Amino acid sequence: MPRRKIQRAFLSWLEDRVQEFSFAGINHAIIGALTTYEIEVYAMHENDCWDILLSAYAEPKRAQGGGFFCEACPPDARRMFADRPALWADHLFDPLLEWVNDSLARAKWLALHGSPEWATWARLLPGDDPVQPLRGGG
């Protein structure tokens, strides 16, 4: 169903604002945010962003011959898309779905490391043991 003018006007007004979302059945410390150009998923602790677990970015630009490309991509790697939704699906929505299926759905633990006074980071851990070595020796 086509969007009504009021919906388009509202979304235009929202252009630089953030829409937050959560994942059903997942710890509320993990939240997502959608902005005009990106989708990010954060690990939050005591109202602080502990780490960004996923970040996907797209900057659609209309091509002269029609269609859209992502201006943030290197010129030699730019692909053409029929419309903005196709570009968003490729650059934002599909990476989010892949991350949910490959990382979030398999995780049993959210490990928070560090100290807010110095540095913080978070990792999703898939095993039953909450004390697991992280890939890369971390």
matplotlib code that plots the C-alpha trace (Angstrom):
import matplotlib.pyplot as plt

x = [0.0, 1.5, 2.4, 0.1, 1.5, 1.3, 3.4, 6.0, 6.0, 6.5, 9.4, 11.0, 10.6, 12.2, 15.2, 17.9, 16.2, 16.6, 14.1, 15.1, 14.0, 14.6, 14.6, 11.8, 13.1, 16.5, 18.1, 17.0, 20.7, 20.9, 19.1, 19.0, 18.7, 17.7, 18.7, 18.4, 21.7, 22.4, 21.4, 23.4, 23.0, 24.3, 25.2, 24.0, 24.8, 23.5, 22.4, 25.9, 26.7, 29.2, 29.9, 28.5, 27.8, 26.7, 27.0, 25.7, 25.7, 24.3, 24.1, 21.7, 22.3, 20.2, 22.2, 21.9, 20.7, 18.2, 18.5, 20.5, 24.0, 25.6, 27.8, 29.7, 31.0, 34.3, 33.7, 35.1, 32.8, 29.5, 26.6, 23.4, 20.0, 16.5, 15.4, 16.3, 14.5, 16.7, 19.8, 18.7, 17.9, 21.4, 23.4, 21.3, 18.5, 20.2, 23.4, 21.1, 19.3, 22.6, 24.0, 20.8, 21.0, 24.7, 25.5, 22.5, 20.4, 23.3, 24.5, 23.9, 25.8, 26.5, 30.0, 30.8, 34.5, 36.4, 35.5, 33.6, 36.4, 38.9, 37.4, 34.6, 33.7, 31.2, 31.0, 28.2, 29.3, 27.7, 28.7, 27.3, 30.5, 30.3, 34.1, 35.2, 38.3, 37.4, 38.6, 41.8, 43.2, 41.0]
y = [0.0, 3.4, 5.7, 8.6, 12.2, 12.6, 9.5, 10.7, 14.2, 12.6, 10.4, 13.4, 15.4, 12.4, 12.5, 13.1, 11.4, 7.9, 5.1, 2.6, -1.0, -4.2, -7.9, -10.0, -12.5, -10.9, -9.1, -5.5, -4.4, -5.1, -2.4, -1.3, 2.1, 3.2, 6.6, 8.0, 6.4, 3.5, 0.7, 0.0, -2.4, -1.4, -3.2, -0.9, -1.1, 1.4, 3.8, 3.8, 2.4, -0.3, -1.2, -1.2, -4.8, -4.0, -1.0, -0.8, 2.4, 3.4, 6.8, 6.5, 8.9, 9.0, 8.2, 10.4, 7.5, 6.3, 4.1, 4.6, 3.9, 4.2, 7.3, 5.9, 2.9, 3.3, 4.3, 1.1, -1.0, 0.9, -1.1, 0.2, -0.5, 0.0, 2.1, 3.2, 0.2, -2.2, -0.4, -0.2, -4.0, -4.7, -2.4, -2.3, -4.8, -7.9, -7.3, -6.9, -10.1, -12.0, -10.6, -11.7, -15.2, -15.7, -13.9, -12.8, -15.9, -18.2, -16.1, -17.3, -14.6, -10.9, -10.3, -6.8, -5.9, -2.9, 0.1, 3.3, 5.4, 3.8, 1.7, -0.7, -3.5, -6.2, -9.6, -12.1, -15.5, -18.6, -21.4, -22.5, -21.2, -17.5, -17.4, -18.2, -17.1, -14.6, -15.1, -13.3, -14.1, -11.5]
z = [0.0, -1.0, 1.9, 2.4, 2.2, 6.0, 6.5, 4.0, 5.6, 9.0, 7.8, 6.2, 9.5, 11.3, 8.8, 11.4, 14.3, 15.7, 15.9, 18.6, 18.5, 20.6, 20.0, 21.3, 23.9, 24.0, 27.0, 27.0, 27.3, 23.5, 21.5, 17.9, 16.3, 12.9, 11.5, 8.1, 7.0, 9.3, 11.6, 14.7, 17.6, 21.0, 24.2, 27.0, 30.7, 33.3, 30.6, 29.0, 25.5, 26.4, 22.7, 19.2, 18.2, 14.7, 12.4, 8.9, 6.8, 3.5, 1.7, -1.3, -4.2, -7.4, -10.5, -13.6, -15.7, -13.1, -10.1, -6.9, -5.7, -2.3, -2.2, 0.9, -1.1, -2.9, -6.5, -8.0, -5.7, -6.3, -7.5, -9.0, -7.4, -8.9, -5.9, -2.4, -0.7, -2.7, -1.7, 2.0, 1.9, 0.6, 2.8, 6.0, 6.4, 5.0, 7.2, 10.2, 9.4, 8.9, 12.2, 14.0, 12.6, 12.9, 16.1, 18.2, 17.8, 18.7, 21.7, 25.3, 27.0, 26.7, 28.1, 29.2, 29.6, 30.7, 32.8, 31.8, 33.1, 30.6, 27.9, 27.4, 24.9, 24.7, 23.0, 22.4, 23.5, 22.1, 24.5, 27.9, 29.7, 30.4, 30.7, 27.1, 25.3, 22.5, 19.0, 18.3, 21.8, 23.6]

ax = plt.figure().add_subplot(projection="3d")
ax.plot(x, y, z, "-o")
ax.set_aspect("equal")
plt.show()
